Amino acid sequence: MKLSKELIDLQHRLGHQFARPVLLLQAVTHSSMSSPGREDNQRLEFLGDRVLGLVMAEALLAEDAKATEGQLAPRFNALVRKEMCAEIARQADIGAALKLGRSEMLSGGRRKTALLGDAMEAVIAAVYLDAGFDTARDLILRLWGNRIRNVKEDARDAKTSLQEWAQARGMKPPSYEQRARSGPDHAPVFTIAAVLENGAEAEATAGSKRIAEQAAAKALLEHLEQGGTD
């Protein structure tokens, strides 16, 4: 199989030459471009998420032999969350090689956190299937680099932090309400509100419910820190 220039360049940035380049093509193919003869990256994303999790668990244990499970869990979550995967994807410029349908391309799909995070996980799976676990581990450790050593002990995601804020004040955990949904079925856009028992709330919009919930929680935390409803 002959690779496009974008995929050849991506191989160089990843530092891995694929023996089965069709795996790399699948890893960067969004569902908006799938067809009977071309698989999208959703199954690879599922596998890559698990490979990434195992590598990060091993790396964190090796990095700090005295850390408790309670210390390791938030560090792990910070390193494997979709936003971090998207950050790494931007570092490797995976967006430049994404295969997107026209509507997704016009809506800025190459820059979307959800798409980039999914593609990063899919690329990890592609490397794993192409060359085995050790090669996939080397890729992950190289791309994540000092982030593993520098991840903070209190690196909780926004939803966890908001829940802890509410519980510390005797409130019920925040709820997340879908306020709107737009876009085609293959590329939906969700508006989600994070709502506290005392009526404080904030909205955010993103291409997945999970990311919109995180963004809404972050926005509400920032509002509260600035003296919003307490």
N, CA, C and O of each residue as an XYZ file, in Angstrom:
920
protein
N       0.842     -1.195      0.000
C       0.000      0.000      0.000
C       0.880      1.249      0.000
O       1.827      1.353      0.779
N       0.557      2.190     -0.876
C       1.320      3.430     -0.965
C       0.673      4.490     -0.075
O      -0.521      4.772     -0.184
N       1.485      5.068      0.804
C       0.978      6.072      1.727
C       1.037      7.460      1.109
O       1.895      7.751      0.277
N       0.107      8.312      1.532
C       0.132      9.714      1.116
C       1.291     10.424      1.805
O       1.864      9.914      2.769
N       1.627     11.600      1.301
C       2.714     12.379      1.903
C       2.403     12.690      3.367
O       3.296     12.664      4.214
N       1.123     12.986      3.664
C       0.739     13.306      5.042
C       1.014     12.143      5.983
O       1.474     12.343      7.107
N       0.730     10.922      5.522
C       0.962      9.757      6.370
C       2.443      9.400      6.468
O       2.909      8.943      7.511
N       3.170      9.609      5.386
C       4.627      9.389      5.429
C       5.256     10.348      6.443
O       6.095      9.951      7.251
N       4.841     11.604      6.389
C       5.370     12.597      7.329
C       4.974     12.251      8.763
O       5.761     12.437      9.692
N       3.754     11.748      8.938
C       3.310     11.381     10.284
C       4.149     10.228     10.828
O       4.503     10.229     12.007
N       4.469      9.254      9.993
C       5.349      8.163     10.421
C       6.662      8.713     10.966
O       7.149      8.259     12.002
N       7.231      9.684     10.271
C       8.500     10.276     10.706
C       8.329     10.962     12.060
O       9.188     10.839     12.934
N       7.221     11.684     12.232
C       7.004     12.382     13.497
C       6.774     11.398     14.651
O       7.166     11.654     15.789
N       6.142     10.288     14.340
C       5.908      9.260     15.366
C       7.163      8.449     15.657
O       7.301      7.880     16.740
N       8.073      8.396     14.699
C       9.280      7.596     14.870
C       9.030      6.115     14.698
O       9.727      5.289     15.287
N       8.029      5.771     13.884
C       7.727      4.355     13.634
C       7.369      4.155     12.171
O       6.465      4.810     11.653
N       8.074      3.254     11.509
C       7.800      2.886     10.119
C       6.880      1.670     10.126
O       7.265      0.607     10.614
N       5.688      1.812      9.597
C       4.699      0.740      9.661
C       4.991     -0.374      8.659
O       5.190     -0.121      7.470
N       5.014     -1.607      9.158
C       5.090     -2.766      8.265
C       3.746     -2.981      7.581
O       3.679     -3.480      6.458
N       2.680     -2.600      8.272
C       1.323     -2.680      7.715
C       0.711     -1.281      7.732
O      -0.036     -0.944      8.651
N       1.019     -0.478      6.737
C       0.581      0.918      6.733
C      -0.928      1.095      6.724
O      -1.420      2.173      7.057
N      -1.682      0.051      6.347
C      -3.133      0.158      6.368
C      -3.623      0.436      7.789
O      -4.677      1.046      7.969
N      -2.872     -0.002      8.793
C      -3.245      0.275     10.178
C      -3.164      1.767     10.492
O      -4.022      2.305     11.192
N      -2.149      2.420      9.981
C      -2.033      3.858     10.200
C      -3.151      4.601      9.485
O      -3.717      5.552     10.025
N      -3.467      4.172      8.280
C      -4.566      4.796      7.555
C      -5.879      4.665      8.325
O      -6.642      5.625      8.432
N      -6.129      3.491      8.850
C      -7.353      3.293      9.630
C      -7.347      4.165     10.881
O      -8.384      4.704     11.268
N      -6.199      4.304     11.506
C      -6.102      5.072     12.749
C      -6.451      6.536     12.570
O      -6.910      7.178     13.515
N      -6.243      7.078     11.378
C      -6.515      8.502     11.149
C      -7.803      8.719     10.356
O      -8.081      9.838      9.924
N      -8.587      7.667     10.161
C      -9.833      7.781      9.401
C     -11.014      7.958     10.346
O     -11.361      7.048     11.098
N     -11.619      9.124     10.302
C     -12.786      9.439     11.132
C     -14.021      8.760     10.553
O     -14.058      8.421      9.371
N     -15.026      8.565     11.395
C     -16.246      7.889     10.949
C     -16.943      8.624      9.804
O     -17.685      8.016      9.033
N     -16.703      9.932      9.694
C     -17.318     10.693      8.597
C     -16.718     10.342      7.245
O     -17.251     10.741      6.209
N     -15.595      9.588      7.242
C     -14.947      9.178      5.997
C     -14.972      7.673      5.789
O     -14.399      7.167      4.824
N     -15.636      6.952      6.694
C     -15.664      5.495      6.562
C     -16.556      5.081      5.403
O     -17.464      5.811      5.008
N     -16.285      3.903      4.865
C     -17.047      3.366      3.734
C     -16.900      1.844      3.778
O     -16.092      1.335      4.554
N     -17.655      1.109      2.970
C     -17.522     -0.354      2.983
C     -16.092     -0.841      2.784
O     -15.735     -1.914      3.271
N     -15.278     -0.078      2.085
C     -13.903     -0.498      1.845
C     -12.886      0.199      2.721
O     -11.683     -0.024      2.582
N     -13.363      1.046      3.626
C     -12.435      1.785      4.485
C     -12.993      1.841      5.900
O     -14.030      2.460      6.138
N     -12.302      1.191      6.845
C     -12.747      1.187      8.236
C     -12.348      2.485      8.929
O     -11.307      3.069      8.628
N     -13.204      2.936      9.876
C     -12.838      4.108     10.660
C     -12.007      3.673     11.876
O     -11.694      2.493     12.038
N     -11.662      4.635     12.717
C     -10.703      4.364     13.793
C     -11.339      4.020     15.137
O     -10.636      3.977     16.147
N     -12.651      3.775     15.180
C     -13.301      3.590     16.470
C     -12.843      2.326     17.198
O     -12.625      2.361     18.409
N     -12.695      1.226     16.490
C     -12.235     -0.003     17.145
C     -10.785      0.134     17.623
O     -10.428     -0.351     18.696
N      -9.963      0.796     16.816
C      -8.578      1.021     17.234
C      -8.530      1.935     18.458
O      -7.705      1.740     19.351
N      -9.400      2.917     18.495
C      -9.456      3.819     19.649
C      -9.724      3.026     20.934
O      -9.097      3.266     21.966
N     -10.661      2.085     20.855
C     -11.001      1.244     22.006
C      -9.770      0.484     22.503
O      -9.506      0.440     23.705
N      -9.029     -0.106     21.585
C      -7.839     -0.864     21.959
C      -6.732      0.049     22.460
O      -6.083     -0.252     23.462
N      -6.514      1.154     21.774
C      -5.440      2.068     22.155
C      -5.609      2.636     23.543
O      -4.627      2.850     24.253
N      -6.848      2.882     23.939
C      -7.134      3.383     25.285
C      -6.620      2.392     26.331
O      -6.074      2.799     27.357
N      -6.795      1.091     26.074
C      -6.356      0.071     27.028
C      -4.836     -0.065     27.047
O      -4.239     -0.236     28.110
N      -4.215      0.011     25.883
C      -2.749     -0.051     25.824
C      -2.149      1.140     26.559
O      -1.215      0.985     27.345
N      -2.683      2.321     26.303
C      -2.201      3.529     26.974
C      -2.340      3.398     28.488
O      -1.429      3.757     29.234
N      -3.484      2.883     28.938
C      -3.699      2.741     30.371
C      -2.681      1.832     31.029
O      -2.174      2.146     32.106
N      -2.376      0.713     30.398
C      -1.397     -0.210     30.968
C      -0.009      0.419     31.018
O       0.693      0.305     32.022
N       0.383      1.080     29.936
C       1.706      1.718     29.907
C       1.812      2.782     30.988
O       2.830      2.856     31.675
N       0.783      3.607     31.156
C       0.830      4.665     32.155
C       0.832      4.104     33.573
O       1.517      4.630     34.451
N       0.069      3.040     33.798
C       0.072      2.422     35.127
C       1.471      1.917     35.472
O       1.965      2.141     36.577
N       2.102      1.239     34.526
C       3.470      0.745     34.736
C       4.443      1.896     34.984
O       5.275      1.841     35.890
N       4.324      2.938     34.162
C       5.260      4.060     34.252
C       5.138      4.790     35.582
O       6.147      5.179     36.170
N       3.914      4.980     36.059
C       3.715      5.687     37.319
C       4.234      4.870     38.501
O       4.801      5.429     39.440
N       4.044      3.556     38.459
C       4.578      2.707     39.518
C       6.105      2.759     39.538
O       6.719      2.808     40.604
N       6.702      2.748     38.365
C       8.161      2.799     38.271
C       8.699      4.164     38.691
O       9.789      4.254     39.257
N       7.956      5.207     38.422
C       8.395      6.573     38.711
C       8.404      6.860     40.214
O       9.273      7.580     40.707
N       7.441      6.300     40.933
C       7.325      6.581     42.368
C       6.965      5.291     43.105
O       5.794      4.923     43.195
N       7.972      4.620     43.622
C       7.770      3.314     44.259
C       7.035      3.411     45.590
O       6.574      2.396     46.112
N       6.917      4.610     46.146
C       6.289      4.770     47.460
C       4.875      5.354     47.378
O       4.197      5.470     48.398
N       4.434      5.716     46.192
C       3.118      6.352     46.052
C       2.002      5.376     46.390
O       2.073      4.193     46.057
N       0.977      5.884     47.050
C      -0.195      5.065     47.369
C      -1.151      5.050     46.174
O      -1.018      5.835     45.235
N      -2.121      4.128     46.239
C      -3.127      4.075     45.172
C      -3.874      5.400     45.078
O      -4.202      5.860     43.984
N      -4.140      6.010     46.230
C      -4.835      7.286     46.238
C      -4.047      8.401     45.585
O      -4.637      9.338     45.048
N      -2.731      8.322     45.618
C      -1.882      9.307     44.939
C      -1.743      8.997     43.456
O      -1.697      9.900     42.621
N      -1.678      7.695     43.140
C      -1.459      7.295     41.746
C      -2.690      7.526     40.875
O      -2.556      7.912     39.714
N      -3.879      7.296     41.410
C      -5.095      7.348     40.599
C      -5.303      8.702     39.920
O      -5.555      8.723     38.715
N      -5.210      9.845     40.633
C      -5.401     11.114     39.937
C      -4.309     11.431     38.934
O      -4.566     12.079     37.919
N      -3.081     10.978     39.209
C      -1.998     11.174     38.239
C      -2.309     10.393     36.960
O      -2.159     10.899     35.848
N      -2.747      9.142     37.152
C      -3.103      8.298     36.013
C      -4.213      8.948     35.189
O      -4.111      9.037     33.965
N      -5.262      9.398     35.853
C      -6.397     10.005     35.142
C      -5.973     11.223     34.347
O      -6.460     11.448     33.239
N      -5.062     12.017     34.913
C      -4.596     13.212     34.212
C      -3.823     12.864     32.955
O      -3.889     13.593     31.965
N      -3.088     11.755     32.982
C      -2.223     11.383     31.862
C      -2.972     10.682     30.730
O      -2.529     10.727     29.583
N      -4.094     10.038     31.033
C      -4.793      9.274     29.990
C      -6.085      9.938     29.522
O      -6.725      9.437     28.599
N      -6.482     11.046     30.131
C      -7.751     11.674     29.738
C      -7.683     12.171     28.293
O      -6.608     12.384     27.731
N      -8.866     12.346     27.718
C      -8.952     12.696     26.300
C      -8.229     14.004     25.989
O      -7.614     14.140     24.931
N      -8.301     14.958     26.901
C      -7.650     16.245     26.656
C      -6.136     16.096     26.563
O      -5.493     16.759     25.749
N      -5.569     15.229     27.395
C      -4.122     14.992     27.317
C      -3.765     14.299     26.007
O      -2.779     14.653     25.361
N      -4.571     13.306     25.617
C      -4.313     12.622     24.344
C      -4.361     13.606     23.182
O      -3.564     13.517     22.247
N      -5.309     14.550     23.248
C      -5.410     15.555     22.191
C      -4.188     16.471     22.185
O      -3.711     16.869     21.122
N      -3.691     16.797     23.356
C      -2.488     17.633     23.457
C      -1.293     16.932     22.802
O      -0.512     17.558     22.085
N      -1.162     15.636     23.054
C      -0.077     14.867     22.447
C      -0.279     14.777     20.935
O       0.682     14.853     20.170
N      -1.533     14.615     20.511
C      -1.828     14.544     19.074
C      -1.437     15.852     18.383
O      -0.916     15.836     17.267
N      -1.686     16.968     19.039
C      -1.284     18.263     18.458
C       0.236     18.357     18.376
O       0.781     18.874     17.400
N       0.911     17.858     19.396
C       2.378     17.850     19.406
C       2.922     17.057     18.220
O       3.913     17.455     17.609
N       2.274     15.936     17.893
C       2.698     15.102     16.764
C       2.039     15.524     15.458
O       2.283     14.918     14.415
N       1.210     16.554     15.512
C       0.488     17.068     14.344
C      -0.294     15.962     13.632
O      -0.258     15.845     12.407
N      -0.994     15.162     14.418
C      -1.831     14.116     13.833
C      -2.980     14.731     13.039
O      -3.453     14.134     12.072
N      -3.427     15.909     13.436
C      -4.523     16.571     12.740
C      -4.266     16.760     11.259
O      -5.193     16.707     10.451
N      -3.004     16.981     10.900
C      -2.669     17.209      9.488
C      -2.919     15.976      8.634
O      -3.076     16.086      7.418
N      -2.959     14.795      9.263
C      -3.128     13.548      8.515
C      -4.523     12.955      8.644
O      -4.805     11.918      8.043
N      -5.409     13.592      9.418
C      -6.744     13.036      9.619
C      -7.526     12.975      8.311
O      -7.461     13.891      7.491
N      -8.264     11.886      8.130
C      -9.147     11.712      6.979
C     -10.567     12.014      7.444
O     -11.166     11.240      8.190
N     -11.095     13.146      6.996
C     -12.381     13.639      7.472
C     -13.349     13.841      6.320
O     -12.950     14.140      5.195
N     -14.635     13.670      6.626
C     -15.665     14.014      5.665
C     -15.735     15.526      5.500
O     -15.206     16.272      6.324
N     -16.380     15.969      4.448
C     -16.394     17.392      4.125
C     -16.992     18.244      5.249
O     -16.432     19.280      5.604
N     -18.121     17.813      5.806
C     -18.765     18.621      6.842
C     -17.890     18.716      8.090
O     -17.807     19.772      8.717
N     -17.238     17.607      8.447
C     -16.366     17.613      9.611
C     -15.137     18.481      9.370
O     -14.669     19.170     10.277
N     -14.624     18.447      8.161
C     -13.472     19.268      7.824
C     -13.809     20.757      7.893
O     -13.035     21.561      8.413
N     -14.990     21.109      7.353
C     -15.397     22.512      7.336
C     -15.700     23.042      8.733
O     -15.619     24.245      8.980
N     -16.050     22.131      9.647
C     -16.367     22.561     11.017
C     -15.130     22.568     11.920
O     -15.253     22.692     13.139
N     -13.950     22.435     11.331
C     -12.712     22.512     12.105
C     -12.323     21.226     12.789
O     -11.710     21.248     13.856
N     -12.676     20.091     12.181
C     -12.420     18.799     12.790
C     -10.965     18.526     13.114
O     -10.673     17.815     14.076
N     -10.049     19.071     12.336
C      -8.627     18.807     12.577
C      -8.139     19.414     13.896
O      -7.067     19.061     14.387
N      -8.928     20.324     14.460
C      -8.527     20.980     15.708
C      -9.358     20.523     16.909
O      -9.087     20.934     18.037
N     -10.358     19.685     16.681
C     -11.264     19.305     17.773
C     -10.596     18.347     18.752
O      -9.957     17.369     18.361
N     -10.762     18.656     20.028
C     -10.150     17.842     21.077
C     -10.607     16.392     21.012
O      -9.786     15.482     21.126
N     -11.905     16.162     20.829
C     -12.429     14.794     20.821
C     -11.837     13.988     19.672
O     -11.427     12.844     19.864
N     -11.789     14.575     18.480
C     -11.272     13.860     17.313
C      -9.784     13.579     17.455
O      -9.319     12.488     17.128
N      -9.039     14.567     17.945
C      -7.596     14.385     18.102
C      -7.281     13.361     19.183
O      -6.383     12.536     19.018
N      -8.020     13.413     20.290
C      -7.800     12.432     21.346
C      -8.089     11.021     20.886
O      -7.333     10.094     21.175
N      -9.201     10.861     20.159
C      -9.548      9.542     19.619
C      -8.473      9.043     18.653
O      -8.084      7.875     18.692
N      -7.999      9.938     17.791
C      -6.990      9.546     16.803
C      -5.677      9.151     17.477
O      -5.001      8.225     17.031
N      -5.318      9.858     18.556
C      -4.083      9.507     19.266
C      -4.176      8.095     19.831
O      -3.233      7.312     19.719
N      -5.312      7.773     20.437
C      -5.497      6.422     20.973
C      -5.479      5.378     19.854
O      -4.926      4.290     20.012
N      -6.089      5.727     18.728
C      -6.108      4.804     17.592
C      -4.706      4.580     17.040
O      -4.366      3.456     16.669
N      -3.899      5.610     16.979
C      -2.518      5.477     16.504
C      -1.721      4.561     17.436
O      -0.924      3.745     16.973
N      -1.932      4.693     18.739
C      -1.266      3.812     19.701
C      -1.618      2.357     19.413
O      -0.745      1.489     19.406
N      -2.911      2.094     19.174
C      -3.344      0.734     18.863
C      -2.729      0.250     17.557
O      -2.336     -0.911     17.446
N      -2.645      1.135     16.570
C      -2.065      0.754     15.286
C      -0.609      0.335     15.447
O      -0.175     -0.650     14.850
N       0.144      1.080     16.252
C       1.543      0.724     16.507
C       1.621     -0.605     17.258
O       2.468     -1.446     16.959
N       0.737     -0.783     18.227
C       0.699     -2.031     18.997
C       0.437     -3.233     18.090
O       1.120     -4.251     18.194
N      -0.543     -3.116     17.208
C      -0.868     -4.227     16.313
C       0.220     -4.449     15.261
O       0.431     -5.573     14.805
N       0.898     -3.384     14.887
C       1.925     -3.474     13.852
C       3.238     -4.053     14.373
O       3.925     -4.799     13.676
N       3.575     -3.690     15.627
C       4.922     -4.051     16.100
C       4.982     -4.570     17.522
O       6.071     -4.869     18.012
N       3.854     -4.689     18.204
C       3.862     -5.273     19.533
C       3.873     -4.267     20.666
O       4.005     -3.061     20.455
N       3.728     -4.799     21.888
C       3.565     -3.949     23.067
C       4.800     -3.114     23.373
O       4.674     -1.936     23.704
N       5.981     -3.693     23.269
C       7.195     -2.953     23.619
C       7.359     -1.715     22.748
O       7.750     -0.657     23.241
N       7.064     -1.838     21.458
C       7.177     -0.688     20.557
C       6.124      0.361     20.881
O       6.403      1.559     20.845
N       4.915     -0.091     21.198
C       3.863      0.854     21.580
C       4.235      1.572     22.872
O       4.005      2.774     23.003
N       4.811      0.839     23.828
C       5.242      1.462     25.079
C       6.304      2.523     24.822
O       6.246      3.622     25.374
N       7.276      2.181     23.977
C       8.337      3.147     23.659
C       7.755      4.406     23.027
O       8.180      5.516     23.349
N       6.792      4.242     22.135
C       6.149      5.390     21.493
C       5.474      6.270     22.528
O       5.662      7.487     22.532
N       4.691      5.662     23.405
C       3.950      6.424     24.419
C       4.902      7.163     25.347
O       4.724      8.355     25.600
N       5.903      6.472     25.851
C       6.840      7.105     26.788
C       7.601      8.240     26.123
O       7.908      9.242     26.768
N       7.907      8.095     24.844
C       8.608      9.154     24.120
C       7.707     10.369     23.915
O       8.133     11.507     24.115
N       6.460     10.122     23.515
C       5.551     11.238     23.241
C       5.111     11.952     24.511
O       5.025     13.180     24.532
N       4.832     11.201     25.566
C       4.384     11.827     26.825
C       5.552     12.475     27.561
O       5.372     13.468     28.267
N       6.738     11.917     27.397
C       7.958     12.526     27.916
C       7.905     12.888     29.392
O       7.517     12.069     30.226
N       8.301     14.133     29.716
C       8.391     14.580     31.103
C       7.034     14.769     31.770
O       6.964     14.995     32.978
N       5.973     14.680     31.007
C       4.651     14.818     31.629
C       4.430     13.744     32.683
O       3.746     13.985     33.678
N       4.995     12.575     32.480
C       4.820     11.483     33.443
C       5.515     11.832     34.751
O       4.952     11.622     35.825
N       6.712     12.354     34.673
C       7.464     12.718     35.879
C       6.868     13.939     36.564
O       6.897     14.044     37.790
N       6.334     14.852     35.779
C       5.892     16.130     36.325
C       4.409     16.196     36.676
O       3.941     17.209     37.195
N       3.665     15.122     36.398
C       2.232     15.168     36.690
C       2.038     15.388     38.184
O       2.724     14.777     39.004
N       1.118     16.248     38.526
C       0.928     16.650     39.918
C       0.082     15.639     40.683
O      -0.790     14.974     40.125
N       0.367     15.549     41.974
C      -0.349     14.620     42.832
C      -1.829     14.946     42.912
O      -2.666     14.059     43.080
N      -2.145     16.245     42.788
C      -3.539     16.660     42.901
C      -4.166     16.902     41.529
O      -5.086     17.707     41.389
N      -3.648     16.186     40.506
C      -4.109     16.412     39.130
C      -5.471     15.744     38.898
O      -5.574     14.749     38.182
N      -6.486     16.299     39.502
C      -7.833     15.780     39.323
C      -8.500     16.474     38.150
O      -8.156     17.610     37.821
N      -9.441     15.806     37.522
C     -10.168     16.472     36.450
C     -11.207     17.410     37.049
O     -11.481     17.366     38.248
N     -11.778     18.253     36.205
C     -12.672     19.306     36.684
C     -13.927     18.736     37.334
O     -14.398     19.278     38.334
N     -14.476     17.654     36.789
C     -15.690     17.067     37.366
C     -15.427     16.556     38.782
O     -16.253     16.737     39.676
N     -14.280     15.922     38.980
C     -13.932     15.439     40.318
C     -13.750     16.603     41.278
O     -14.222     16.556     42.414
N     -13.068     17.645     40.825
C     -12.833     18.811     41.681
C     -14.140     19.501     42.048
O     -14.314     19.928     43.189
N     -15.062     19.614     41.093
C     -16.345     20.249     41.370
C     -17.154     19.417     42.361
O     -17.804     19.964     43.252
N     -17.114     18.104     42.205
C     -17.840     17.232     43.134
C     -17.280     17.376     44.551
O     -18.037     17.425     45.521
N     -15.959     17.442     44.663
C     -15.344     17.608     45.977
C     -15.693     18.961     46.576
O     -15.894     19.075     47.785
N     -15.767     20.001     45.724
C     -16.162     21.339     46.189
C     -17.562     21.291     46.780
O     -17.813     21.839     47.854
N     -18.467     20.636     46.075
C     -19.856     20.552     46.540
C     -19.953     19.741     47.827
O     -20.637     20.155     48.764
N     -19.285     18.601     47.890
C     -19.371     17.734     49.068
C     -18.790     18.412     50.304
O     -19.278     18.213     51.416
N     -17.739     19.220     50.104
C     -17.127     19.924     51.236
C     -18.089     20.933     51.848
O     -17.907     21.351     52.992
N     -19.110     21.324     51.094
C     -20.099     22.301     51.575
C     -21.450     21.658     51.864
O     -22.464     22.342     52.003
N     -21.444     20.336     51.950
C     -22.653     19.623     52.306
C     -23.690     19.539     51.210
O     -24.858     19.262     51.482
N     -23.284     19.774     49.971
C     -24.214     19.723     48.838
C     -24.201     18.344     48.187
O     -23.267     17.562     48.364
N     -25.245     18.072     47.441
C     -25.280     16.884     46.605
C     -24.268     17.048     45.474
O     -23.894     18.174     45.146
N     -23.814     15.940     44.867
C     -22.917     16.063     43.708
C     -23.583     16.865     42.597
O     -24.808     16.841     42.473
N     -22.804     17.572     41.790
C     -23.387     18.349     40.684
C     -24.081     17.447     39.674
O     -23.720     16.282     39.510
N     -25.068     17.999     39.010
C     -25.733     17.273     37.923
C     -25.303     17.882     36.598
O     -24.858     19.028     36.544
N     -25.441     17.103     35.528
C     -25.052     17.554     34.194
C     -26.245     17.393     33.262
O     -26.726     16.285     33.025
N     -26.711     18.527     32.737
C     -27.917     18.546     31.924
C     -27.573     18.880     30.482
O     -26.846     19.837     30.214
N     -28.091     18.094     29.562
C     -27.916     18.397     28.143
C     -28.923     19.464     27.756
O     -30.131     19.238     27.813
N     -28.424     20.626     27.362
C     -29.289     21.748     27.021
C     -29.575     21.825     25.526
O     -30.611     22.346     25.113
N     -28.657     21.308     24.719
C     -28.857     21.368     23.265
C     -27.976     20.336     22.583
O     -26.956     19.907     23.122
N     -28.392     19.950     21.387
C     -27.598     19.080     20.528
C     -27.803     19.538     19.091
O     -28.929     19.783     18.658
N     -26.707     19.648     18.366
C     -26.789     20.073     16.966
C     -25.792     19.274     16.147
O     -25.053     18.449     16.683
N     -25.775     19.522     14.843
C     -24.838     18.851     13.961
C     -25.357     17.507     13.488
O     -26.340     16.990     14.018
N     -24.689     16.942     12.482
C     -25.104     15.631     11.934
C     -24.819     14.507     12.924
O     -24.080     14.694     13.890
N     -25.408     13.341     12.681
C     -25.256     12.211     13.591
C     -23.799     11.779     13.749
O     -23.392     11.351     14.829
N     -23.012     11.890     12.675
C     -21.616     11.434     12.768
C     -20.717     12.463     13.446
O     -19.573     12.155     13.779
N     -21.219     13.684     13.655
C     -20.407     14.722     14.294
C     -21.296     15.626     15.148
O     -21.406     16.820     14.872
N     -21.929     15.071     16.178
C     -22.831     15.877     16.999
C     -22.073     16.888     17.853
O     -20.897     16.703     18.165
N     -22.764     17.951     18.222
C     -22.221     18.973     19.116
C     -23.193     19.115     20.284
O     -24.388     19.329     20.082
N     -22.676     18.996     21.502
C     -23.517     18.997     22.688
C     -23.260     20.250     23.525
O     -22.118     20.679     23.688
N     -24.334     20.824     24.049
C     -24.231     21.877     25.053
C     -24.708     21.292     26.373
O     -25.855     20.863     26.505
N     -23.804     21.284     27.345
C     -24.061     20.666     28.644
C     -23.921     21.725     29.731
O     -23.026     22.568     29.673
N     -24.812     21.679     30.726
C     -24.720     22.572     31.878
C     -24.340     21.773     33.110
O     -24.932     20.729     33.381
N     -23.361     22.254     33.857
C     -23.040     21.726     35.178
C     -23.846     22.539     36.178
O     -23.767     23.768     36.191
N     -24.626     21.855     37.019
C     -25.568     22.543     37.909
C     -25.366     22.062     39.342
O     -25.330     20.861     39.609
N     -25.235     23.021     40.260
C     -25.106     22.698     41.675
C     -26.451     22.839     42.380
O     -27.367     23.492     41.881
N     -26.548     22.219     43.541
C     -27.781     22.227     44.322
C     -28.206     23.646     44.695
O     -29.397     23.918     44.846
N     -27.236     24.549     44.843
C     -27.564     25.923     45.232
C     -27.956     26.806     44.047
O     -28.180     28.005     44.212
N     -28.038     26.212     42.850
C     -28.472     26.964     41.676
C     -27.359     27.484     40.794
O     -27.614     27.921     39.672
N     -26.131     27.446     41.275
C     -25.004     27.889     40.448
C     -24.838     26.937     39.268
O     -24.972     25.724     39.424
N     -24.549     27.483     38.092
C     -24.387     26.641     36.917
C     -23.505     27.314     35.881
O     -23.274     28.522     35.928
N     -23.017     26.515     34.950
C     -22.234     27.016     33.815
C     -22.407     26.046     32.667
O     -22.560     24.842     32.877
N     -22.383     26.574     31.444
C     -22.561     25.753     30.249
C     -21.271     25.683     29.443
O     -20.405     26.552     29.536
N     -21.172     24.619     28.648
C     -20.060     24.480     27.708
C     -20.532     23.635     26.528
O     -21.459     22.833     26.648
N     -19.884     23.828     25.402
C     -20.241     23.123     24.177
C     -19.016     22.402     23.630
O     -17.922     22.963     23.585
N     -19.212     21.143     23.210
C     -18.102     20.356     22.669
C     -18.658     19.236     21.803
O     -19.866     19.010     21.739
N     -17.741     18.542     21.139
C     -18.137     17.475     20.227
C     -18.401     16.141     20.890
O     -18.697     15.165     20.200
N     -18.302     16.068     22.210
C     -18.698     14.860     22.934
C     -19.274     15.288     24.273
O     -18.905     16.329     24.816
N     -20.187     14.471     24.802
C     -20.802     14.808     26.087
C     -19.758     14.871     27.194
O     -19.798     15.764     28.041
N     -18.830     13.931     27.187
C     -17.835     13.871     28.256
C     -16.978     15.125     28.293
O     -16.731     15.684     29.361
N     -16.527     15.564     27.126
C     -15.686     16.756     27.088
C     -16.484     18.000     27.438
O     -15.974     18.897     28.109
N     -17.745     18.061     26.986
C     -18.601     19.201     27.334
C     -18.849     19.242     28.836
O     -18.866     20.321     29.428
N     -19.041     18.084     29.459
C     -19.247     18.038     30.909
C     -18.005     18.545     31.640
O     -18.112     19.327     32.584
N     -16.835     18.100     31.202
C     -15.594     18.561     31.823
C     -15.429     20.075     31.672
O     -15.047     20.765     32.617
N     -15.720     20.576     30.482
C     -15.576     22.012     30.230
C     -16.572     22.815     31.054
O     -16.241     23.890     31.553
N     -17.796     22.300     31.200
C     -18.798     22.990     32.011
C     -18.389     23.007     33.481
O     -18.536     24.020     34.165
N     -17.872     21.869     33.961
C     -17.402     21.801     35.348
C     -16.260     22.787     35.579
O     -16.219     23.459     36.610
N     -15.343     22.873     34.632
C     -14.216     23.806     34.749
C     -14.704     25.245     34.773
O     -14.232     26.058     35.567
N     -15.662     25.556     33.889
C     -16.198     26.911     33.843
C     -16.901     27.274     35.152
O     -16.786     28.403     35.630
N     -17.624     26.322     35.725
C     -18.323     26.592     36.984
C     -17.333     26.763     38.130
O     -17.515     27.633     38.982
N     -16.287     25.938     38.157
C     -15.264     26.098     39.188
C     -14.616     27.475     39.112
O     -14.404     28.120     40.139
N     -14.304     27.924     37.911
C     -13.687     29.242     37.733
C     -14.624     30.340     38.203
O     -14.191     31.313     38.820
N     -15.922     30.182     37.909
C     -16.921     31.156     38.356
C     -16.974     31.213     39.882
O     -17.037     32.294     40.466
N     -16.946     30.042     40.522
C     -17.001     29.979     41.977
C     -15.745     30.584     42.602
O     -15.822     31.270     43.622
N     -14.593     30.329     41.990
C     -13.334     30.865     42.511
C     -13.281     32.379     42.409
O     -12.569     33.036     43.169
N     -14.031     32.926     41.473
C     -14.066     34.382     41.277
C     -15.139     35.047     42.136
O     -15.421     36.235     41.981
N     -15.735     34.269     43.043
C     -16.716     34.865     43.956
C     -18.145     34.666     43.539
O     -19.032     35.395     43.984
N     -18.388     33.669     42.675
C     -19.756     33.381     42.259
C     -20.556     32.781     43.392
O     -20.074     32.684     44.520
N     -21.786     32.375     43.091
C     -22.686     31.859     44.115
C     -21.999     30.755     44.908
O     -21.445     29.826     44.321
N     -22.028     30.843     46.191
C     -21.343     29.880     47.074
C     -22.371     29.123     47.912
O     -22.003     28.269     48.717
